[in-house]
Amino acid sequence: MKRVGIGEFEELVLLAVASLDGGGYGLSVRTLLKEEANRSVSLGAVHATLYRLEGKGYLRSELAGATEQRGGRRKRLFRLTGSGVAALDAARQSRERLRALISRTAHPELAR
């Protein structure tokens, strides 16, 4: 049976790309994950995840113009696709459904 959905790290990367609104590339995603999610990850892990998510159809990318700051190299910028938005929505709904099952009396600290 084929696994449906996205993993936690994939979800974080998709959220980072979405928040960067078309300006998401490897280093900017890594920096955002460090600052906002307190996750120290290697640049290689971020790149691998970006390309995997692009392969799944959740992201699309394009090369930006070369800059002198990057020694004439171009950045690959990532943007969410409609499928990426749907994957994030499905992940959020799954978490919300599971969270709704938590008993207020057994775990009041976790219940809404």
Secondary structure by P-SEA (a helix, b strand, c coil): cccccccaaaaaaaaaaaaacccccaaaaaaaaaccccccccaaaaaaaaaaaaaaccbbbbbccccccccccccbbbbbcaaaaaaaaaaaaaaaaaaaaccccccccccc
